[in-house]
Amino acid sequence: MNTDKKSLPLQDLAGLLLETPIESRPSRLFDPKGMKRWLRGLNWLFMLTVVVPTLVAAVYYGFIASDVFVSTSSFVVQSVQDQEQMSSNFGSLLKSASSGSNDADTAAVQEFMKSRDALRQLEADAGIRQAYENSSIDRINRFGGLLGRDKSFEALYRYYNKRIVTINPSETSSAISELEVRAFTPDNAYGINNRLLEMGEKLVNDLNQRLQQDLVRFAQAEVDAAEKKAEASNLALAAYRNANSLVDPEHQSSLQLDLSLKLQEDLIESENRLAQLRLSSSNNPQIPGLRERIKNLQSEISGEMIKATGDTGSLTNKASNYDQLIFERDFSQKQLAEALNFLDQSRNEAQRKQLYLKRIVEPNTPDHGIEPKRARDVLFTLILGLVIWGILSLFVAGVREHQQ
């Protein structure tokens, strides 16, 4: 066969392994010259890009790669208002979840589950480092197993986000999050998934506490200030009453007016009687007594008038100050009532906005490893190798034709 190998850009499928004719192969198994010719005739490009990678993939996925168990769950972050609007059927649940859920709070829970803080808690509680450093795991999938050098927390964090935890929106609703945890034992997959949900619930509770504190703090400060003001006004009123011997100025003023009127009546009666005695008998012995009585009544009436309106210590002035203190007390009590009402409204608002992490699907305990897809991965390696080999073969053939 005299065909020039350089004139052939590609070999057909039957001649993929050999470029030389069959008769050029060694007739004896250990014929040195024939072996050299046969080795020179091998298509090393095909061997390196297709055969070797496929054999390596078949050995790795068939005998070495560890089974990966995947635990899945789904959750949604909702407020009390969202739950009140939900009906009992599942379709309404999804509709309500999509429309009412707070995207920011859901994103906060997702970010926390993939954060360093969550990993630290898992490292302390679930022993996540030991679970993924186990010698039973193949070195390619084991944490720190391929090179075995970098076992720092940052390396574990990269491994955690790349190979352990995945959070994606649900296919039915973007408000529902699907959590997937990969591990090399079913118990580890379930335990880490369930622990992440528990930490998410705790985070939501912390967010609720902060929300309540933010909404109620200002209202509570207003109530405290109003209570102090009301207490001060009550103390000022009590002190004024004790200092001025006042209980009810209006009642006391009424009593003084009644007394003044009675004295006025007595004075008029005494003056009339005195006038009658003077007409009947100017020397009547009762006249001096009536004059003295009239004088005393006038003095008492004058004293009562002075007490009521005559000086700064009069009842009128005392009542004016008293009324001012009463006004301040009533105003402070009204402010306190409004502050208490605002506090109740703030608490109700905080309760209405309170968040809940609701588990839609509980984490499962996988009964068999669903990864790796061994046959699929070997076939993918073969197809990829063929594609690479075809591209490189075309390139080599083009170079040969150009050289010719």
Buried (B, 14 or more C-beta within 10 A) or exposed (E): EEEEEEEEEEBEEEBBEBBBEEEBBBEEEEEEEBBEBBEEBEBEBBBBBBBEBBBEBBEBBEEEBBBBBBBBBBBBBBBBEBBEBBEEEEEEBBBBBBEBBBEEBBEBBBEBBBBEEBBBBBBEEBBBBEBBBBEEBBEEBBBBBEEEEEBEEEEBBEBBBEBBBBBEBBEBBEBBBBBBBBBBBBEBBBBBBBBBBEBBBEBBBEBBEEBBEEBBEEBBEBBEEBBEBBEEBBEBBEEBBEEBEBEEBEEBBEEBEEBBEEBBEBBEEBBEBBEEBEEEEEEBEEBEEBEEBBEBBBEBBEEBBEBBEBEEEBBBBBBEEBEEBBEBBEEBBEBBEEBBEBBEEBBEBBBEBBBBBBBBEBBBEBEEBEBBEBEEBBEEBBEBBBEBBBEBBEEEBEEBEEEE
